[in-house]
Amino acid sequence: MPPAISDVTKELWKTAAGAGTRPDKARRAAAVVRVVGGYRWVGLYDVGRETISVLTRDPRPFSERDRELLGACAGAQAGLWDR
């Protein structure tokens, strides 16, 4: 049985508040999401008004579909959960 959402949220808050650089924290947060969600790949991105930058991403090819999804999410100011 997966952990309760509140447990996941607590773990992510703990990661964000902990020691380390922003990229280190992003890698730890991605690991939490990957394990809890059962995802093979997790990427965290910094989405600004003009640019999208990679904070952390598992090594895998970055496809045109990825670019399209990121662009759509940035335009809608929404997150993306893609299995």
C-alpha positions in Angstrom: 0.0 0.0 0.0 1.5 3.4 -1.0 2.1 6.0 1.8 -0.6 8.6 2.5 -0.3 11.8 0.5 0.3 13.7 3.7 3.3 11.5 4.4 4.7 12.3 0.9 4.0 16.0 1.4 5.8 15.9 4.7 8.8 14.2 3.1 8.9 16.8 0.3 8.6 19.7 2.8 11.5 18.1 4.8 13.6 17.9 1.7 12.9 21.5 0.7 13.7 22.8 4.2 16.8 20.6 4.5 20.5 21.4 3.9 21.9 21.4 0.4 21.8 23.3 -2.8 18.7 23.8 -4.9 19.8 21.1 -7.4 20.6 18.7 -4.5 17.1 19.2 -3.0 15.5 18.8 -6.5 17.3 15.4 -6.9 16.1 14.3 -3.5 12.5 15.4 -4.2 12.6 13.7 -7.5 13.7 10.5 -5.8 10.7 10.7 -3.4 8.3 11.2 -6.3 9.9 8.4 -8.3 9.7 5.8 -5.5 6.3 6.8 -4.1 4.7 7.2 -7.6 6.3 4.1 -9.1 7.6 6.2 -12.0 10.6 5.2 -14.1 11.6 8.8 -14.8 11.0 12.0 -12.9 12.1 15.5 -14.0 11.7 18.8 -12.1 11.9 22.0 -14.1 12.1 25.7 -13.3 9.4 27.3 -15.4 9.8 31.0 -15.9 7.9 33.5 -18.1 10.3 33.1 -20.9 12.3 29.9 -20.3 12.1 26.4 -18.9 15.2 25.0 -17.3 16.0 21.6 -16.1 16.5 21.3 -12.3 16.9 17.5 -12.4 16.0 14.8 -14.8 16.7 11.2 -15.0 19.0 10.3 -17.9 16.8 9.4 -20.9 16.3 10.8 -24.3 14.5 14.2 -24.4 11.9 13.8 -27.1 9.9 16.2 -29.1 6.8 15.0 -27.1 8.6 16.1 -23.9 9.2 19.6 -25.4 5.5 19.9 -26.4 4.2 18.7 -23.0 6.5 21.2 -21.2 5.4 24.0 -23.4 1.7 23.2 -22.9 2.2 23.0 -19.1 4.1 26.3 -19.0 1.4 28.0 -21.0 -1.4 26.6 -18.8 0.7 27.2 -15.6 0.0 23.6 -14.7 2.0 20.6 -13.5 2.5 17.4 -15.6 2.0 13.9 -14.4 2.8 11.6 -17.3 3.3 7.8 -16.9 
